[in-house]
């Protein structure tokens, strides 16, 4: 494998599998509701992530020259992540045999999160403007690279979701679930702080 392609592969895998709002939110959701009920959230993230990647492929040169747009997205993203952190931290416990009326996060939340997720914008802008640059790809090549990137992103989400479903089995009492929710909520809040100061 040529060094340039290895660099692209390494960047995609590292960025997709490292902790971020998408991965931690899917973990928290699966820990509460199970992996099957997290599928709509994953689909929303996938659609939003892929769409933003295509938009950035088209507008990468223009977007990279207007830093204030990126900064605005970071502040909006941090605010939304703090809101999600609060929701996760103080969500109620659900036992496996309990019917629950609380609104689950779904497709819409996944889509909205991508629009204001600073990590996603940083990831995709860096991919399109820096990491892929040595390959000198056409627009079609950038769009294809975006789909490969989405594949790694969705693989990461499924992995983190399954980890959340496993945590649901381990943290099966109300007291344990409260600790887990607090930890996952705190993790999201730390990511929000990181976004503001990175």
Buried (B, 14 or more C-beta within 10 A) or exposed (E): EEEBEEBBBEBBBEBBBEBBBBBBBBBBBBBBBBBEBBBBBBBBBBBBBBBBBBBBBEEBEEBBEEEEEBEEBBEBBBEBBBEBBEBBBEBEBBEEEEEEEEEEBBBEBBBBBBBBBBBBBBBBBBBBBEBBEEBEBEEEEBBEBBEEBBBBBBEBBBBBBBBBBBBBEEBEEEEEBBEBBEBBBEBBBBBBBBBBEE
